[in-house]
């Protein structure tokens, strides 16, 4: 379907607004589906809290760490925090 056909069906005369709506819809579909997933690995650095994430990333699905809550060299998912941490960081951030 072309943009002109879509504009006729929904009754909008502004091309820019229609294209923006289409782009918003495609981005929302991309966030809801996990079709194009890519695995990234990072080496942890001592005393480093923040890491640079890829710009093309839309949604982070899972974070796993080796030897997290085990000693069998297995990768386990790190649970997501919902509330603020009870203890402050050493750098007060």
C-alpha positions in Angstrom: 0.0 0.0 0.0 1.3 3.4 -0.9 1.2 6.5 1.4 -1.4 8.1 -0.9 -3.7 5.1 -0.6 -3.3 5.2 3.2 -4.0 8.9 3.3 -7.2 8.4 1.3 -8.4 5.5 3.6 -7.9 7.4 6.8 -8.9 10.8 5.6 -5.6 12.7 6.2 -4.4 15.3 3.7 -1.0 16.0 5.4 1.7 13.7 3.9 4.3 14.5 6.6 1.9 13.5 9.4 1.0 10.3 7.6 4.6 9.3 7.1 5.3 10.1 10.8 2.4 7.9 11.8 3.7 5.0 9.7 7.2 5.4 11.1 5.8 5.4 14.7 3.8 2.3 14.0 6.7 0.5 12.5 8.9 1.4 15.5 6.2 0.2 17.9 5.9 -3.1 16.0 9.6 -3.5 16.2 9.5 -3.0 20.0 6.7 -5.6 20.4 8.3 -8.3 18.3 11.7 -10.0 18.8 12.4 -10.9 15.1 15.8 -9.3 14.7 17.7 -10.0 17.9 21.4 -9.5 18.2 23.6 -10.8 21.1 26.1 -8.4 22.4 28.8 -9.3 25.0 30.7 -7.0 27.2 33.7 -7.7 29.4 33.1 -6.2 32.9 35.7 -3.8 34.2 36.5 -3.4 37.8 35.0 -0.3 39.3 33.1 0.6 36.1 29.4 1.2 36.5 28.2 2.5 33.2 28.7 0.9 29.7 28.0 2.2 26.2 25.2 0.4 24.5 24.7 0.2 20.7 22.7 3.0 19.2 20.5 0.7 17.1 19.3 -1.1 20.2 15.5 -0.7 20.7 14.9 -3.1 23.7 17.1 -5.0 26.1 15.7 -8.4 26.5 18.0 -10.1 29.1 21.2 -9.5 30.9 23.2 -12.6 32.0 26.4 -12.9 34.0 28.7 -15.9 34.4 28.8 -17.3 38.0 25.9 -15.1 39.1 24.4 -16.9 42.1 26.3 -20.1 41.2 29.8 -21.5 41.1 29.4 -23.8 38.1 30.6 -21.4 35.4 27.0 -21.0 34.2 25.4 -17.9 32.8 22.3 -16.8 34.8 19.9 -13.9 34.3 20.3 -10.9 36.5 16.9 -9.9 37.9 15.6 -6.4 37.0 15.4 -3.8 39.8 12.0 -2.2 40.1 12.7 0.1 43.1 15.6 2.3 44.1 18.5 0.3 45.7 18.6 0.4 49.5 22.3 1.1 49.7 24.0 4.0 48.0 26.8 3.5 45.5 30.3 4.4 46.4 30.3 7.3 43.9 26.9 8.6 45.3 25.2 8.4 41.8 
